[in-house]
Amino acid sequence: MADRVPHLDPDRIALLRADLTAADFTFAGVTEALGPLASGALSREQPLPARRVASGQTSAIATLIRLFTLGDPVDVAEVNAALPTLRIQGAVALGLVEEEGDGVIARVDVRPYASDEHRWWVVSDLAELVTRAPVRPDHVLGIGGASTTLAAWTIRRQVATALDLGTGCGVQALHLGPHASSIVATDLSTRALAFAAFTAALNEVEWDIREGSMLEPVEGQRFQLIVSNPPFVITPRTGDVPLFEYRDGGAAGDAIVADLVRSVGAHLEPGGVAQFLGNWEVPRGSTWTDRVRSWVEGIGLDAWVVQREVQDPAEYAETWSRDGGHHSGTADFDAMYAAWLDDFAARDIESIGFGVITLQRPAVDREPFIDLMDERRPVPAAMGETVQVGLEARTWLAEHADDEVLDRSWKATPDVTEERHTLPGASDPSVIVARQGGGLGRIITLSTVTAAYLSVADGELTPRQAAGAIAGILELDQGEVEREVVAFVRDAAKDGLLV
């Protein structure tokens, strides 16, 4: 396994690129060739429908699907027809396939990938779906749920310098390309960097690829944007659990993510942003905000952390015992399950959170803000713009006093609706909420005062003017109304309910 990496040969890679393009071996092309039923099943790691469709076709794209996507043996003649300029000899020389008996089998995964505006190919190790066996510790992961989540939440503003920390096969670096002038991609794994280099060459992009642990390869450097899908999985330090390089950073508990949070600031330019995924442990008697706040306080960075999922120790053990191709009921699975339960019990861990961490070095001298949110409702597939707008709003609010907020006109966005819930027979509502249709889907409970303000937040009246009118109508102290209104404006504006 250790020697199974693709080989950099610019001339042959150019031929491969031409053949993949001619076959329309793209994300859209594969989806169209397979149809919605088989494509949907394949996304759930069920290959049978795709195999039935592809085996009934003779097109080049069907051959490539069978070879690289499904891992099926393919006749030499079919491979030569699907790769007419590279040919089987070129594919073997690149380390992509090998001849076995009368057929050809894939040695690596060549996978079409796309964003809304760009299309790429990602090269990685074959997944367990193809090998039908547990993956090896030095496995180089391809496109997965974590990588697509990070890509979806990453801010896409133009930057001069960007870092993909723990690049793996290069998924995040591909996404950085359209909006970063220069990209450094690092990883501790030599094999991962070999795949990343091939991915870059196949897509005709250039990255500064460096080997090393975490931030060591960029010592003394600063960036405008840092993204990382780090090895955040909390792994027992016993021999019962495989130490997969792609998910295990070699530290106990959640120390890898905690250390990254505390150290990444030294590598951010003023106004620079770091975004990464993480897990955090919640000891019994504590809360997730206690845990994460202990990481972000005192580091000199703005911190916006959104918790997206929570599991108890058993659920976490089940999730990661299955990862890598192990199955429930086997001796290996049971041993890993027990090791995780013992590990969490030793630290009295009650739950484990997962979420997206966004850090920013303030561009001016001010107190950093900290915003820890538990938002587990479904969100749109692309969250990058929402995060950028939210970060800009939080930055503005952190740099302006309450009087400035009160004297600026605010307007409710079109996706904000108000709901009133009234008990049978009651004349007044018992609950009033503002509901956001997009973004994080915030739901904010309103008081009589804040409901009155939201009803007149039309971009004309300032909160101070509205508070004066509301205080007069409700016969309340204007100062108290202003304090309640400004707190609501800050809460609603940070996530785009007010602009």
VEXDREN-2710 file (C-alpha; in Angstrom, 1 decimal):
% VEXDREN-2710
k/r/px/py/pz
1/MET/0.0/0.0/0.0
2/ALA/2.7/2.5/0.9
3/ASP/4.1/2.6/-2.6
4/ARG/0.7/3.0/-4.2
5/VAL/0.8/6.7/-5.1
6/PRO/0.4/8.3/-8.5
7/HIS/3.5/9.4/-10.3
8/LEU/4.1/12.9/-11.6
9/ASP/4.7/12.9/-15.3
10/PRO/3.5/16.1/-16.9
11/ASP/3.2/14.8/-20.4
12/ARG/1.2/11.8/-19.5
13/ILE/-1.0/13.8/-17.0
14/ALA/-1.8/16.1/-20.0
15/LEU/-2.9/13.1/-22.0
16/LEU/-5.0/11.9/-19.0
17/ARG/-6.7/15.3/-18.7
18/ALA/-7.5/15.4/-22.4
19/ASP/-9.1/11.9/-22.3
20/LEU/-11.1/12.6/-19.1
21/THR/-12.4/15.8/-20.7
22/ALA/-13.2/14.1/-24.0
23/ALA/-15.2/11.4/-22.1
24/ASP/-17.0/14.1/-20.1
25/PHE/-15.8/12.4/-17.0
26/THR/-17.1/15.3/-14.9
27/PHE/-19.4/15.5/-11.9
28/ALA/-22.3/16.6/-14.2
29/GLY/-21.4/14.0/-16.8
30/VAL/-21.3/11.1/-14.4
31/THR/-24.6/12.2/-12.8
32/GLU/-26.2/12.4/-16.3
33/ALA/-24.8/9.0/-17.3
34/LEU/-26.0/7.2/-14.2
35/GLY/-29.3/9.0/-13.8
36/PRO/-30.8/10.3/-10.5
37/LEU/-31.6/6.9/-9.0
38/ALA/-28.2/5.4/-9.3
39/SER/-26.4/8.7/-8.6
40/GLY/-28.4/9.1/-5.4
41/ALA/-27.7/5.5/-4.3
42/LEU/-24.0/6.0/-5.0
43/SER/-23.9/9.1/-2.8
44/ARG/-25.2/6.8/0.0
45/GLU/-22.4/4.4/-0.7
46/GLN/-24.7/1.9/-2.4
47/PRO/-23.0/0.9/-5.7
48/LEU/-25.4/-1.7/-7.1
49/PRO/-27.7/0.6/-9.0
50/ALA/-24.7/2.4/-10.6
51/ARG/-23.1/-0.9/-11.5
52/ARG/-26.3/-2.0/-13.2
53/VAL/-26.4/1.2/-15.3
54/ALA/-22.8/1.4/-16.2
55/SER/-22.4/-2.3/-17.1
56/GLY/-25.1/-1.8/-19.7
57/GLN/-23.3/1.0/-21.5
58/THR/-20.3/1.0/-23.8
59/SER/-19.4/4.7/-23.6
60/ALA/-16.1/6.0/-22.4
61/ILE/-17.7/7.5/-19.4
62/ALA/-19.3/4.3/-18.4
63/THR/-16.0/2.5/-18.6
64/LEU/-14.3/5.2/-16.4
65/ILE/-17.2/4.9/-13.9
66/ARG/-16.7/1.1/-13.7
67/LEU/-12.9/1.4/-13.4
68/PHE/-12.4/4.4/-11.0
69/THR/-15.7/4.9/-9.3
70/LEU/-16.9/1.3/-8.8
71/GLY/-13.5/-0.4/-8.8
72/ASP/-14.6/-3.2/-11.2
73/PRO/-12.2/-5.0/-13.5
74/VAL/-12.4/-3.7/-17.0
75/ASP/-11.1/-5.2/-20.3
76/VAL/-7.9/-3.7/-21.7
77/ALA/-9.6/-2.9/-24.9
78/GLU/-12.3/-0.9/-23.0
79/VAL/-9.6/1.1/-21.1
80/ASN/-7.8/1.9/-24.3
81/ALA/-11.0/3.1/-25.9
82/ALA/-11.9/5.2/-22.8
83/LEU/-8.3/6.7/-22.6
84/PRO/-7.4/6.8/-26.3
85/THR/-4.4/9.1/-26.0
86/LEU/-3.0/7.9/-22.6
87/ARG/-3.7/4.3/-23.3
88/ILE/-3.2/1.5/-20.8
89/GLN/0.5/1.8/-20.9
90/GLY/0.4/5.4/-19.9
91/ALA/-2.2/4.8/-17.1
92/VAL/0.0/2.0/-15.7
93/ALA/3.1/4.3/-15.8
94/LEU/1.2/7.0/-13.9
95/GLY/0.3/4.5/-11.2
96/LEU/-3.4/4.8/-11.8
97/VAL/-4.2/1.2/-12.8
98/GLU/-2.6/-2.2/-13.1
99/GLU/-3.2/-5.2/-15.3
100/GLU/-4.6/-8.2/-13.4
101/GLY/-5.3/-11.4/-15.4
102/ASP/-7.2/-10.5/-18.5
103/GLY/-8.4/-7.1/-17.2
104/VAL/-7.4/-3.8/-15.7
105/ILE/-8.1/-2.6/-12.1
106/ALA/-7.7/0.8/-10.6
107/ARG/-5.0/1.5/-8.1
108/VAL/-6.2/4.9/-7.1
109/ASP/-9.5/6.9/-7.1
110/VAL/-9.9/9.5/-9.8
111/ARG/-13.0/11.3/-8.9
112/PRO/-14.9/14.1/-10.7
113/TYR/-15.7/17.0/-8.4
114/ALA/-17.3/20.4/-8.9
115/SER/-18.5/23.7/-7.3
116/ASP/-21.1/25.9/-8.7
117/GLU/-18.7/27.5/-11.2
118/HIS/-15.7/25.1/-11.4
119/ARG/-15.1/21.5/-12.2
120/TRP/-12.1/19.4/-11.1
121/TRP/-10.8/15.9/-10.6
122/VAL/-9.6/14.7/-7.2
123/VAL/-7.1/11.8/-6.9
124/SER/-6.9/9.8/-3.7
125/ASP/-6.7/6.2/-2.4
126/LEU/-9.5/3.8/-3.3
127/ALA/-12.3/3.9/-0.8
128/GLU/-13.6/0.9/1.1
129/LEU/-16.6/1.0/-1.3
130/VAL/-14.2/-0.1/-4.0
131/THR/-11.7/-2.3/-2.1
132/ARG/-14.4/-4.0/0.0
133/ALA/-12.0/-4.1/2.9
134/PRO/-11.0/-1.8/5.8
135/VAL/-8.6/1.0/4.8
136/ARG/-5.0/1.1/5.8
137/PRO/-3.6/3.5/8.5
138/ASP/-1.8/5.6/5.8
139/HIS/-5.0/5.9/3.7
140/VAL/-5.4/9.2/1.8
141/LEU/-9.0/10.1/2.0
142/GLY/-10.9/11.4/-1.0
143/ILE/-14.0/13.6/-1.0
144/GLY/-15.9/13.1/2.2
145/GLY/-18.6/14.7/4.3
146/ALA/-16.2/16.7/6.4
147/SER/-14.3/18.1/3.5
148/THR/-17.5/19.2/1.7
149/THR/-18.8/20.7/4.9
150/LEU/-15.7/22.9/5.4
151/ALA/-15.8/23.9/1.7
152/ALA/-19.4/24.9/2.0
153/TRP/-18.8/27.1/5.1
154/THR/-15.6/28.8/3.8
155/ILE/-15.6/32.5/3.0
156/ARG/-14.8/33.0/-0.7
157/ARG/-13.5/36.6/-0.7
158/GLN/-10.4/37.4/-2.8
159/VAL/-7.2/37.0/-0.8
160/ALA/-3.5/37.3/-1.7
161/THR/-2.3/34.4/0.5
162/ALA/-4.1/31.3/1.7
163/LEU/-3.1/28.2/3.6
164/ASP/-4.7/24.7/3.4
165/LEU/-3.5/23.1/6.6
166/GLY/-3.7/19.3/6.4
167/THR/-4.5/19.3/2.7
168/GLY/-4.9/15.6/2.3
169/CYS/-5.5/15.0/-1.4
170/GLY/-6.1/18.7/-2.0
171/VAL/-9.9/19.3/-1.8
172/GLN/-9.7/22.6/0.1
173/ALA/-6.8/23.9/-2.0
174/LEU/-8.9/23.3/-5.2
175/HIS/-11.7/25.5/-3.7
176/LEU/-9.1/28.2/-2.7
177/GLY/-7.7/28.5/-6.2
178/PRO/-10.4/30.7/-7.7
179/HIS/-10.1/33.4/-5.0
180/ALA/-6.5/33.1/-3.6
181/SER/-3.5/34.4/-5.5
182/SER/-1.0/32.0/-3.8
183/ILE/-1.7/28.8/-1.9
184/VAL/0.4/26.9/0.5
185/ALA/-0.8/23.3/1.1
186/THR/0.7/21.3/4.0
187/ASP/0.4/17.8/5.4
188/LEU/2.2/15.5/7.8
189/SER/1.7/12.6/5.4
190/THR/4.2/12.1/2.6
191/ARG/1.6/9.9/0.7
192/ALA/-1.1/12.6/1.1
193/LEU/1.2/15.2/-0.5
194/ALA/2.0/12.9/-3.4
195/PHE/-1.8/12.7/-4.1
196/ALA/-2.1/16.5/-3.6
197/ALA/0.7/17.1/-6.1
198/PHE/-1.0/14.8/-8.7
199/THR/-4.4/16.5/-8.1
200/ALA/-2.8/19.9/-8.6
201/ALA/-1.1/18.8/-11.8
202/LEU/-4.2/17.2/-13.2
203/ASN/-6.2/20.4/-12.7
204/GLU/-3.3/22.6/-14.0
205/VAL/-3.0/24.6/-10.7
206/GLU/0.1/25.4/-8.7
207/TRP/0.4/25.1/-4.9
208/ASP/3.4/25.5/-2.6
209/ILE/3.3/22.0/-1.1
210/ARG/5.1/21.4/2.2
211/GLU/5.5/18.5/4.5
212/GLY/5.3/18.8/8.2
213/SER/3.1/18.7/11.3
214/MET/0.3/21.3/11.7
215/LEU/1.8/24.8/11.6
216/GLU/5.4/23.9/11.6
217/PRO/5.9/24.1/7.8
218/VAL/4.8/27.8/7.8
219/GLU/6.7/29.0/10.8
220/GLY/7.1/32.8/10.7
221/GLN/4.5/33.2/7.9
222/ARG/1.1/34.9/7.9
223/PHE/-1.9/34.5/5.7
224/GLN/-5.1/36.3/4.9
225/LEU/-7.1/33.0/4.9
226/ILE/-6.3/29.7/6.6
227/VAL/-8.6/26.6/6.1
228/SER/-8.1/23.3/7.8
229/ASN/-9.9/20.0/8.0
230/PRO/-7.6/18.8/10.7
231/PRO/-7.3/15.3/12.2
232/PHE/-10.0/16.2/14.7
233/VAL/-11.3/12.8/15.6
234/ILE/-11.0/12.0/19.3
235/THR/-9.1/8.7/19.3
236/PRO/-8.2/6.4/22.2
237/ARG/-4.5/6.1/22.7
238/THR/-4.6/2.3/22.8
239/GLY/-3.8/-0.5/20.3
240/ASP/-7.4/-1.4/19.8
241/VAL/-8.1/1.5/17.4
242/PRO/-6.3/2.0/14.1
243/LEU/-4.5/5.3/14.0
244/PHE/-5.6/6.5/10.6
245/GLU/-3.4/9.4/9.5
246/TYR/-6.3/11.3/7.9
247/ARG/-8.3/11.5/11.2
248/ASP/-5.8/11.1/14.1
249/GLY/-3.4/13.8/15.0
250/GLY/-1.6/11.8/17.7
251/ALA/-2.9/13.7/20.7
252/ALA/-5.3/12.6/23.5
253/GLY/-8.9/13.9/23.6
254/ASP/-9.6/17.1/21.7
255/ALA/-6.1/18.6/22.2
256/ILE/-5.4/18.8/18.4
257/VAL/-8.2/21.3/17.8
258/ALA/-7.6/23.2/21.1
259/ASP/-3.9/23.6/20.2
260/LEU/-4.8/24.8/16.7
261/VAL/-7.2/27.4/18.1
262/ARG/-4.6/28.7/20.4
263/SER/-1.7/28.8/17.9
264/VAL/-3.2/29.8/14.6
265/GLY/-3.4/33.5/15.4
266/ALA/0.4/33.9/15.0
267/HIS/-0.1/33.0/11.3
268/LEU/-3.0/35.5/10.5
269/GLU/-2.6/38.9/9.0
270/PRO/-4.6/41.7/10.5
271/GLY/-8.1/41.1/9.3
272/GLY/-7.1/37.5/8.4
273/VAL/-9.5/34.6/8.9
274/ALA/-9.0/31.0/9.9
275/GLN/-11.8/28.4/9.4
276/PHE/-11.7/24.8/10.4
277/LEU/-13.8/21.9/11.7
278/GLY/-13.5/20.5/15.2
279/ASN/-14.7/18.1/17.8
280/TRP/-14.8/19.1/21.5
281/GLU/-15.4/17.0/24.6
282/VAL/-18.0/18.1/27.2
283/PRO/-17.2/16.7/30.7
284/ARG/-20.1/15.9/33.0
285/GLY/-21.3/18.9/34.8
286/SER/-20.0/21.3/32.2
287/THR/-21.2/22.7/28.9
288/TRP/-19.8/22.9/25.4
289/THR/-19.6/26.6/25.6
290/ASP/-17.4/26.3/28.8
291/ARG/-15.1/24.0/26.9
292/VAL/-14.7/26.1/23.7
293/ARG/-14.6/29.4/25.6
294/SER/-11.6/28.1/27.5
295/TRP/-9.9/27.7/24.1
296/VAL/-10.7/31.1/22.6
297/GLU/-10.5/33.5/25.6
298/GLY/-7.3/35.4/25.7
299/ILE/-6.0/34.5/22.2
300/GLY/-6.5/37.9/20.8
301/LEU/-8.8/36.7/18.0
302/ASP/-12.5/37.1/17.2
303/ALA/-14.1/33.7/17.6
304/TRP/-17.4/32.6/16.1
305/VAL/-18.1/28.9/16.7
306/VAL/-21.2/27.2/15.4
307/GLN/-22.0/23.8/17.0
308/ARG/-23.7/21.7/14.3
309/GLU/-24.0/18.2/15.9
310/VAL/-23.8/16.6/19.4
311/GLN/-23.3/12.9/20.1
312/ASP/-23.1/10.9/23.3
313/PRO/-20.0/8.7/23.8
314/ALA/-21.8/5.6/22.4
315/GLU/-22.9/7.4/19.3
316/TYR/-19.5/8.8/18.7
317/ALA/-17.9/5.3/19.2
318/GLU/-20.3/3.8/16.7
319/THR/-19.7/6.5/14.1
320/TRP/-15.9/6.2/14.1
321/SER/-15.7/2.5/14.7
322/ARG/-17.6/2.1/11.4
323/ASP/-15.3/4.6/9.7
324/GLY/-12.6/3.0/7.5
325/GLY/-14.6/-0.1/6.6
326/HIS/-15.3/-1.9/9.8
327/HIS/-18.7/-3.3/10.5
328/SER/-20.9/-3.8/13.5
329/GLY/-20.7/-7.2/15.1
330/THR/-17.2/-8.0/14.2
331/ALA/-14.5/-8.5/16.8
332/ASP/-12.5/-5.5/15.6
333/PHE/-15.6/-3.3/15.8
334/ASP/-16.5/-4.4/19.3
335/ALA/-12.9/-3.9/20.5
336/MET/-12.8/-0.3/19.1
337/TYR/-16.3/0.4/20.5
338/ALA/-15.2/-0.6/23.9
339/ALA/-11.9/1.3/23.7
340/TRP/-13.8/4.5/22.9
341/LEU/-16.2/4.0/25.7
342/ASP/-13.4/3.4/28.2
343/ASP/-11.5/6.4/26.9
344/PHE/-14.4/8.8/27.4
345/ALA/-15.3/7.2/30.8
346/ALA/-11.8/7.8/32.0
347/ARG/-12.3/11.6/31.5
348/ASP/-16.0/11.5/32.5
349/ILE/-17.1/12.8/29.1
350/GLU/-20.8/13.2/28.8
351/SER/-21.1/14.4/25.1
352/ILE/-19.0/15.3/22.1
353/GLY/-19.8/18.3/19.9
354/PHE/-18.9/19.0/16.3
355/GLY/-18.9/22.3/14.5
356/VAL/-17.3/25.0/12.4
357/ILE/-14.8/27.4/14.0
358/THR/-14.2/30.8/12.5
359/LEU/-11.4/33.0/13.9
360/GLN/-10.4/36.5/12.8
361/ARG/-7.5/38.7/13.8
362/PRO/-9.0/42.2/14.4
363/ALA/-7.7/44.7/11.9
364/VAL/-7.9/47.5/14.5
365/ASP/-7.1/47.8/18.2
366/ARG/-10.3/46.6/20.0
367/GLU/-11.6/43.9/22.2
368/PRO/-12.2/40.6/20.3
369/PHE/-15.7/39.3/20.2
370/ILE/-16.7/35.7/21.1
371/ASP/-19.9/34.2/19.8
372/LEU/-20.7/30.6/20.5
373/MET/-23.8/29.3/18.8
374/ASP/-25.7/26.0/19.0
375/GLU/-27.4/25.8/15.6
376/ARG/-28.2/22.3/14.6
377/ARG/-31.1/23.0/12.2
378/PRO/-30.6/22.3/8.5
379/VAL/-28.9/25.1/6.6
380/PRO/-28.4/25.8/2.9
381/ALA/-25.8/23.8/1.0
382/ALA/-23.6/26.8/0.5
383/MET/-22.9/28.8/3.7
384/GLY/-19.8/30.7/2.7
385/GLU/-21.6/34.0/1.9
386/THR/-23.7/33.7/5.1
387/VAL/-20.5/33.3/7.1
388/GLN/-18.8/36.3/5.3
389/VAL/-21.9/38.5/5.9
390/GLY/-22.1/37.4/9.5
391/LEU/-18.4/38.0/10.1
392/GLU/-18.6/41.5/8.6
393/ALA/-21.7/42.3/10.7
394/ARG/-20.1/41.0/13.9
395/THR/-17.0/43.0/13.1
396/TRP/-19.0/46.2/12.6
397/LEU/-20.9/45.7/15.8
398/ALA/-17.7/45.1/17.8
399/GLU/-16.2/48.3/16.5
400/HIS/-19.3/50.5/17.2
401/ALA/-20.8/51.5/20.5
402/ASP/-24.5/51.2/21.4
403/ASP/-25.2/54.8/20.7
404/GLU/-23.9/54.3/17.1
405/VAL/-26.1/51.3/16.7
406/LEU/-29.1/53.2/18.0
407/ASP/-28.5/56.1/15.6
408/ARG/-28.2/54.0/12.5
409/SER/-31.3/52.9/10.5
410/TRP/-31.9/49.2/10.2
411/LYS/-34.2/47.2/8.0
412/ALA/-35.6/43.7/8.4
413/THR/-34.5/41.5/5.5
414/PRO/-37.2/40.0/3.2
415/ASP/-36.7/36.4/4.6
416/VAL/-37.7/37.4/8.1
417/THR/-41.2/36.5/9.2
418/GLU/-43.1/36.9/12.5
419/GLU/-45.1/34.2/14.2
420/ARG/-47.6/34.7/17.0
421/HIS/-48.8/31.9/19.1
422/THR/-51.9/32.4/21.2
423/LEU/-53.6/30.1/23.7
424/PRO/-57.3/29.3/23.0
425/GLY/-59.5/32.1/24.3
426/ALA/-56.6/34.5/25.0
427/SER/-56.6/38.0/23.6
428/ASP/-52.9/38.4/23.5
429/PRO/-50.2/36.1/22.1
430/SER/-48.2/34.1/24.6
431/VAL/-45.2/33.7/22.3
432/ILE/-43.9/35.9/19.5
433/VAL/-40.9/34.9/17.4
434/ALA/-39.0/36.2/14.4
435/ARG/-38.0/33.5/12.0
436/GLN/-35.2/33.8/9.4
437/GLY/-35.8/32.0/6.2
438/GLY/-32.2/31.6/5.0
439/GLY/-28.7/31.6/6.5
440/LEU/-28.6/29.9/9.9
441/GLY/-32.4/29.9/10.1
442/ARG/-32.3/31.9/13.4
443/ILE/-35.4/31.9/15.5
444/ILE/-35.5/34.8/18.0
445/THR/-38.2/35.1/20.7
446/LEU/-39.6/38.6/20.8
447/SER/-41.0/40.7/23.6
448/THR/-43.7/43.3/23.2
449/VAL/-41.0/45.9/22.9
450/THR/-38.8/44.1/20.3
451/ALA/-41.9/42.9/18.3
452/ALA/-43.0/46.6/18.1
453/TYR/-39.5/47.7/17.0
454/LEU/-39.3/44.9/14.3
455/SER/-42.6/46.0/12.9
456/VAL/-41.2/49.4/12.1
457/ALA/-37.6/48.4/11.1
458/ASP/-38.0/49.7/7.6
459/GLY/-34.7/51.4/7.1
460/GLU/-36.2/54.9/7.8
461/LEU/-36.6/55.1/11.6
462/THR/-33.5/54.7/13.8
463/PRO/-33.8/52.4/16.8
464/ARG/-33.5/55.4/19.1
465/GLN/-36.5/57.1/17.4
466/ALA/-38.5/53.9/17.4
467/ALA/-37.7/53.3/21.1
468/GLY/-38.9/56.8/22.0
469/ALA/-42.3/56.1/20.3
470/ILE/-42.6/52.6/21.8
471/ALA/-41.8/54.0/25.3
472/GLY/-44.5/56.6/25.0
473/ILE/-47.2/54.2/23.7
474/LEU/-46.4/51.5/26.3
475/GLU/-45.7/54.0/29.1
476/LEU/-42.2/52.6/29.8
477/ASP/-38.9/54.3/30.6
478/GLN/-37.2/55.3/27.3
479/GLY/-33.7/54.3/28.6
480/GLU/-34.9/50.8/29.4
481/VAL/-36.6/50.4/26.0
482/GLU/-33.4/51.6/24.3
483/ARG/-31.3/49.0/26.1
484/GLU/-33.7/46.2/25.2
485/VAL/-33.9/47.4/21.5
486/VAL/-30.2/47.8/21.1
487/ALA/-29.6/44.3/22.5
488/PHE/-32.1/42.9/20.0
489/VAL/-30.6/44.8/17.1
490/ARG/-27.1/43.5/17.9
491/ASP/-28.5/39.9/18.1
492/ALA/-30.5/40.1/14.9
493/ALA/-28.0/42.1/12.9
494/LYS/-25.1/39.8/13.5
495/ASP/-26.9/37.0/11.5
496/GLY/-28.5/39.2/8.9
497/LEU/-32.1/39.5/10.2
498/LEU/-31.5/43.2/10.2
499/VAL/-29.3/45.1/7.8
END
